[in-house]
Amino acid sequence: MSTSLPRPSSPPTTTDLPHACPATVRRVPSGQLLPNGARELVIQHQGGEYHLRLTRNDKLILTK
């Protein structure tokens, strides 16, 4: 037996999410994170490493 939860009529906005305030969200152009043709950035967070990669199709992927 499977039960499903009702889906919201629209996706949440930043005002619906906890700890998100559009006036204080910092925006950084990807060129500042990946300058001079770089394709990868390593982010250290709570003892782990996350890799931000630029794909061949110019998409960003974040992996642990």
N, C-alpha and C positions, 0 to 999 in steps of 0.2 A: 504494500500500500504506500503510495507516494502522496505527500502533501506539498502543495506549492504555496508560496507566500504571494500576496498580491504585489504586482509590480507598480512602482511609482509612475505617475503619468508623464513625468519629465525628469531628466537627470538632475542631480543636485547641483546647485550653483555654489560658488565660493562662500556665499553668505549662509548656505545651509550646512556647511562643514564646520566642525569645531576647530578652533585655533586658526582660522583663515580669515584674514581681513584684507580685502583688495588694496586698501590704502597703504599697507605696510609690506606687501609682497614685493620682494626684490626681483627685478628682471635683469637678466644678463644675456647679451647676445652670444650665440654659440661660438662665434668667431673669437670671443675673448677667452672662452674655455678651451678651444682647439685652434690656437693661432698657427700661422705659417704652415698650413697644410697638415697639421697633426690630425690623426684619425682616432686617437684614444686618450682618455684622461682617467687616472686612478684617483678615486675619492676614498679617503680613510674615514671610517665612521664606526665608533664604538668597538674598536679593535679589529674590525673587518675591512676588507677592501671591496669597493664597487668599481666596475669598469664602465665608463661611458664611451661608447664606440659610435663612430660615424660610418654608416654602411655605404656600399657602392651606390645605393639609390638615394643617398643624402638623407637618410632617416637616422634618428638617434636611438640607441638601445642601451639601457642600463642593466647590467647583470652583476651578480655577486660572485 
